[in-house]
Each structure stands twice: as structure tokens, then as C-alpha cells.
């Protein structure tokens, strides 16, 4: 697909930034090197303002257009995942146990490319806030930036996000109005009883048996207690307990995640998770303590802004490569915290036939970089004349 010559030139430079980020992945809020490099690049581009340390390590760059208008926010993530890369790429992670397995390196590079182009041309009304966020992967970095004054310091009226998606044809855009991603919450259940010799079960309060019954009963929350027309997921992902064949432990731990597209379903799953765990434990003469971490709510796209994003994408790639009625996904994203404050939309762009997100073989598709830059540039230019 044809691009502005300057955007095409920027793509090569942005790919180099991406490879540097990929080789030096950082997790959660510890994105000090990445944030410093992004800040350095934005300053070099001549953006009007660069603010660091927003939400611990977030970076915000402000670019003013050549005429008055509203301010919109564009969000890209900076953090990687605690995984060991197995791609064999020449720019593979140089940090054991960390890798960019979700494409945040690519998202940051695309937004940097747009920042450079917009700083050079200024051919838009209003201003754009370039939001580089830490800790999207389970750390609620979006919430941290919002709580640290993101929307008080800058008059942002709308916010937008773009995320790659393996399995979707390369360069195709997919989105939907309303809920597009689920809430993502985690839980720990600590079961405490009385351990002892495995040969004398009548002298103990068995946490292992209790754990097994809790696991089985929790599966009924979705299968028997949730409206079949409303999506929910509850997954037990970790079981810890015991250290020997002939010793019954004093405690065991269960951990997992639950997700929903509807706030009422989310609340109901949480309530029943606690009730079932505590109730079964009490019936078996042990105690269960449930800790829940509400990491993020569902990502709900504003319908009018989603239609606007689809129009922007259609102008770039044609209507046949834009889908506006995709099925919602049960994955999560803390972009929800920005949408809690301002309307906006979250859009996926196809990464092609590549390894899945959050796998050790995954890599962001560099061919998306000029498309992502062009999408952001066109969105900023179109937003300046939009009546939304």
C-alpha cells in the first residue's frame, strides 16, 4: 500500500528503534531505559513538551498543530513480559527472562514515528498527547498515569490505542463498538488447616482435599451460574501445597484469573468465588482466605469514536480490509482506565500469520510500522476537523 514518502523513510528508522527496544526489554514499571530513550527521541524531534515520571515511569510528549483545536491522546505501551525469548532473531532479548512477547516495542516505535512526522509537519489543528505507558502487563500502568494527573495536566478530550493481533491478515484493521476486551482480575486462595502424618488422616484438617473440592466447585460459577448469553472465564492457573509423599501440609494456595465483558457478571463472579471458597473450607474444617486484585475493567469503545477510527483505517487500506463487528476477546488491557476518563476507541491491526501473543516465538511484524505511523498521522489530522 502506498505511503507518504516521509512516512516510508521513517519506517526504517522506527524499525531500528523497535529492534533496540526488543533487545532490551523491561517489565512493569521498571522501564527506565526504554522511557529514557523515548524521552530522548521526543526531545530530538522537537516536540513542544516532554514530561517524564507520569505514573512512575510513563512519558508524555505534546505536539501542537499549526491552528487551534482540541487535544487528543494516543497511547502506546513500553513494558515487556517475564518470559525467555526463543525466536533466534539477531535483535532478540539480551536480558534472560524478559522479552517483548506482545508487540509493545512495535507500538512504541509506531507512535514515535508519528511523533516525528507530526513534529516536522504540524499540519493539523489542536494538539496531540503522545502517551507512552508502563506496566500494561498486569501492573495497571494506565490507572497509575491517570491518577498521576494525565487528564488534569493536559486537556485531553479523546484517547485512542492501536494493538497488533497475530492471526488477523497483515494490515487488516478489526474493531467493534462497546466492549471489545474483558475485565482481567486475579485471585489467590490460601487454605489453612492442620497438617500431619499421611497415615493418620483422622488427626488432620486436610487442605489438599479442600483445595480439590474448591477447584471443582469454582467451575460451576461460569457453567451453572452465569447467563449463557453473557461471557465469563474463570481459570485456575496455579496450585501449591505439600512437600513430601507422607506429610499432609498445613496450607495450600490456589491462584487464577477471572474475566467478564459485563460489570454485573464481573461482580457476581467475584462474590461467588469468595462465598464458595470460604463455604467449602468451613464445611471441611479448614479456613480459606481469598484475595482479589481487580487489575482492569472491560475495554468499552465509544461507538462514534470507533466509527471514526474505522473511517480513518478505511481511507488507508480500503473497506475490504476493515472489520467493525469483530467478536469481543476475553483478553484484557488497562487502556480501560483511560477510557474511564475520556471517550475513545481501541483498534487491532493484523500482525499476519505469526506466532501468538505471549508466546516465546512471537515477534512484532516490522511491515506494520509505516501503516501504524500513517494511521496515527491520519487520525490526528482527521480528528482536528471532526465534530465528535
N, C-alpha and C positions, 0 to 999 in steps of 0.2 A: 504494500500500500504506500502511496506517495506521502512524503512529509516535507514540511518546510526545510530548506537546505540547512538552516542553522540548527534545527532540531536533529536532523540526521547527523550533523557534525557532533553535536552534544552527546549523542548516544554512545559514541566510542569513549568519550571522556567519562561519562556516567558509568559505563561498564567497568572502567578501571577503578572508580570509587567503590563500586559494588564488590569487586573482587578483593579489594583491600578490607572492606568490612567483613566479607566472608572468611577471609584468612585470620581475622582477629575478632572472633565472636565474643560477646559479653552478655551476661544474663541479668534478668530482672532490673534492679536499679543500678547495678554496678557497670553501667555503660559509659564509663568515664572517657576511655579512649575514643569511642565512637562519637560521643557528644562533643568532645573537644575538636575532633576532625570536622564534624558538621558545622560547628560554630566557626571554625577557621575558614571553611569553604564559603559559608554565607557572607562572612565579612569580606572575603576576597571578591565576591560577586558584586559588592556594593549595595547590599540590601539596606534599607533605611534604619533598621533596628535589629539587633541580635540580643536576645535575653537567654541566659542560661540558668540552670538550677531551678527550673519550674517543675514542681512535683519531684523534688530531689535532684534528678539529672536530666529533666526534659529541656529541650531547646525550642525557642520560638523565634522565627525570623519574620519581619514585617516588610512588605514591599508596597509602596504607594503607586497607584496608576497616575496617568497624566491628566486626569479630570476627576471631579468629585463623584462619590458613590458610596455604596455600602462596603462593609468589611466581611469577607467570608474566610472560613478556616479550612485548611486541607491537612489531614492527619496521616502521618506515616510512622511506623514503629521502628525502634532501634535494637531491641533485645533479641537474643538467640535462645536456644534451648539447651538444657543439660544432657546432651547426647554426644556420643562419639561418632564422628563422621566416617562414612565408608564409601565415599564417591571416587577416591583416587584422583581428584582434579588437581591441576597444578596450583590452584589457589585454595586448596582445601584448608580446613581449620588447622591452625598451628597450636591450638590450645586443646589438650586432651580433655574429653568430657564435655566439650561445648561445640555447638555447630548451629549455623543458620539453616534450620530444617523447616522453616515456614515462609521464607522469602522476604523477611523484613529488611535484609540487606538490599534486595531489589526495590522494595517500596521506598526506602530512604533515598536510593540513587535516583529513582524516577522523580521524586519530589525535589531533590537537589537540582536535577536538570531543568525542571520547570522554574525553580527559583532563579537560576542563572539566566534563562531566556526572558523571564518577566522583568528581571532587574535591568537587562540590556534594552528591552523594547519599551516597557512602560505603557503599552498600548491597551489600556483597559481603564475602566472607571473604578474609583474607590480604592480599596486596599485588600491585600491578601495576607493572612496569617499562616505561616508555614509551621505546622506543629509536629515536632519530632518527639515521639513519646517513648519513655522507658517502660519496662515491666508490663507489657501486654500479656505475656505468657504466665498468667496466674498471679500477677502482683498488683493488679488494679492500678496501673500507672495512669490510666485515663482519669480515674477518680482523684488520684493524687494531684494531677495537673489542674483539674477543675477546682479542687479545694484550695489550691495554692494561688488562686486568683486569675486563672486563664481568662475567664469571661468578665472579670472586673477590670483587669489591666488593659484589655483591648476590646473594642466594641464589635465583637464578632456576632454576626446575625444568623449565619448558617454554617454548618460543618459537613464535610464530606470525607469519605475514605474509599480507597481502592485496594483490593486484595487479590492476589493471584489464586488460581484454582486449577490444580492438575486434573486431568480427565476431561476438562472442557476444551474444545478445539482452540488452538492457539489464536489469540487475538479476538476471540468472541467475548462479548460482554453479556453477563447474566445478572439479573436483579429481580426484585419484587417489591411492591408496596407493603407497608406494615411489617409484621415480624419476619425477619429473614434469618436470624440466628437465635439460638435458645439462650436462656439463662444458664449459667455454669457455676454450680455450687459444690463444695466439697464437705465431707464429713468424716469424723473419727468417732468410733465407738470403743471405749475402754471398758472391758468386762472384768470385774474383780470378784474373786471368790476365795476359796481355801484350797491350797494345793496339798499334795501328799504323795504317798506311795501308790503307784498304779494298781497294785494288787489289792488295795483296800478302798474301793470306790465309795463305800458307805461312810467313810470318815472325812470325805472332802466335799466341797461345793464346786462342781465341775464347770469351769469356764469354757472348755472346749466343746462340750455338748451344747451349752448355751449359745456359743458362737454359731454352731451349725444350725440350730433352730432359728436364730435371728436371721441368718443368711437366707434360709428358705422362706421365712415369713416376709421379709422385706420385698421379695419378688412379687408378692401379691398386691403391693401398693399400685403398681402400674397395671398388672394383668387383671386385677379384680376390683380395684377401687377408683381407677381413672377412666373418665369418659373415653371410649374407644375413638371418638372423633377429635380428641384433643391429645396432642403428642406429649409424651414424657419418657424419660430414660432414667433408670436408677441402676448403677453398676457398682458392684463390689470389686475393688481392684487390688486390695491388699489384705492378707490375713497373717497375723503374727501371734505366736504363742507356743510355749514349750521349748525345752532344750535337751530332753533325754527320752528314751523309749519307756522308761519305767517310772517317770516322775510326772505327776499331774501339776501343771503350773498354777500359780496364784492369780495370774491375769492373762488376758488376751486382748488383741486390738484388731478391729476391722476398720478399713478405710475405703472410701469410694467417692463417687460423684453422682449428682442428680441434676437433670436438666429439664426445662419446660419452655414452651413458647408463650404460655399464658400465665399471668401473675397469680391468678387464683389456683391454678394447678400447682404452681411452684410452692405456694404457701401450704397447700394441702399435703403435698409430698413431704415437706419438711415436718409438719405437725405429726403425720402418721409415722414417719421414720423414728421420731423420738418416742412416741407412745408405744409402738410395737417393741422397740429395743428395750425400753425400761420395763414394759409389762412382762415380756418373756423372761427377762433376767430375774424379776421378782418372783415369778412362778417357779423358777428353778433354784431359788435361794442364793442367787448371786446379785451383783449390782452392776448396772450399765450406766455409764456417763457418756452422753452424746455431745460432741462439739461440732458446730456447723459454721462454715465460713462462706458467707454469701459473696462470692467473688465478683460476679457481674450479672445484671439482668438481661433480658432478651434485647436484641438489637432490633428496634422497630423503625423502619424507614417512613419518613413523611411521604405520603403519596404524590403530592405535587412536585416535591424536590426529586423524587425518584423518576417521575416522567421527564423532568428537566434533564437529569443525568442520562436517561435513555436517548433523548434527543441529541445531546452532545456526542454520545457514542455513535449514534446513527450517522451523524454528519461525518464522522471519521471513517467508519468501516462499512456502512450500509445497513439497511434494516434487516437484511437476512442474517446478519451476524450479531444481532442484539435481541435478547430474550428478556421480557419483562414479567414473566409469570413462572419463574423457576420455583421448584418446591423449596420450602424453608429447610434449613440444615440444623442439626442438633449440636453442632459446634458452637462455641461462644467467642465473644470479643468484647473487651471492655470499652469499645467505642460507644457502648450504651451510655456510659457516664457523660460523654459529651452531648449525646442526643437527649439526655435528661435536661440539659440546659438550653439547647438550641435545636431547631429542626434541621434535618439534613438527610443524607442518604449514603448507604454502604453498597458498593458495587463490586462484583467479581469480574476479573478478566482471565480468560483461559490461558493456562500455562502449557497446554498441549498434552501429548501422551508422555508424561514424565512420571517419575516416582511420586508417591503420595506425600502430602504434607505430614510433618512429624515422623518421617522415616529417615534412617541413616543414609539412604541412597538419594534423597531429594536434592535438587538444585533448582534455583530460580532460572527461568529462561531469559537470557540476555536479549533475545529478539523482541521482548515486550518493552524494553526500555524506551525506544523512541515513541511507541504507541502510548505508553503511560505518560511521558512528558507532554505529548500532543494533547492527550485527554485533559490533563490538568490545565494546560495553557488555554485550550478552547473553553473549558468550563469557567475559568476565571473571566475570560473575555465575554462569554455569553451571560454570566451572572451579573455583570455590570449593567446589562441592558434588560435584565429580567424584571418582571413586575411582581415576582413572588415575594 
